């Protein structure tokens, strides 16, 4: 029955290892070596008093040699001289079912944080050995578990046996990467979930300098990666800011030019208006010149005023009414009329008049 209360543990590392294997299956065999930097593994299997050395590369096994554990004449260097591929291979010691045992059991889920220590305290409960008699390793078993519990597998071998094997392979010039069990071998595609029966004192010591250099290189690579991503963005931002400042400066200049243009347009409008007004009315000199041509010598003018297209004249004439016709005949004047009644001067016997006439034509010289 499906347990809906179980916790789903997403192991992305296992997923990517599986995906890598699936992709590797699609790569043609001839070009697979070009995609792998690793030079395979030398797997040392125990078989009674003998050690069987097998070379594994790209899931293919190649038997190398079978030697007695007590054979001190054999060294791994003799294999290196025959096949240079082996010099870069990682070496694994794989125990047989006669050298190790495995056992599965359940533990409370609270033991997950300190699994090795919990099993060490309870070792005599699960096996006939005490913790000081054996080397063991514990790994979680993937799959569905009971609520509140987790399934674990313990792989165990005696210290006496593994110490003896270690001394034998060490005498052959062999340095082990790890020790596992043939019935539960570690995956060679990745060591993130690998267990190791080899005690800490026998494991390969990693020099601090290479680790430090690797750390520095990783840090520098990360910094360069960040710079590669960030620098173009920063440069683009600087360019945008520069263009924005230039745009603001140009906008200010444009506003000044626009204000100047508005002022110029206003001046032009005023000038045009003045010119229009000037052209819409005749020159005063032209008006006076026209009057002098139209009015005969027997008529005198003692007042003349021009305002807003209207000319008003006052004077004396033998026949004031005749002046209206004279003014109307001119193209410069129209709508001549008396502004006040005509009166008779008793002394000179001349008629006093006040005439208003519209000025209709700008410029021109007419006496018609």
Secondary structure, DSSP 8 states (H G I E B T S, - for coil): ---TTS-----HHHHHHHHHHHHHHHS-HHHHGGG-----EEEEEEETTEEEEEEEETTEEEEEEEEETT-TT--HHHHHHH-GGGGG-EEEEEE-TTT-EEEEEEEEGGGGGGHHHHHHHTHHHHSSS-GGGEEEEEEE--S---TTEEEEEEEEEEHHHHHHHHHHHHHTT---SEEEETTB---TT--TT----S-GGGS----HHHHHHHHHHHHHHHHHHHHHHHHHHHHHHHHHHHHHHHHHHHHHHHHHHHHHHHHHHHHHHHHHHHHHHHHHS--HHHHHHHHHHHS-TT-EEEEEEEETTEEEEEEEES-HHHHHHHHHHSSSEEEEEESS--EE-TTT--EEEEEEEEE--SS-----
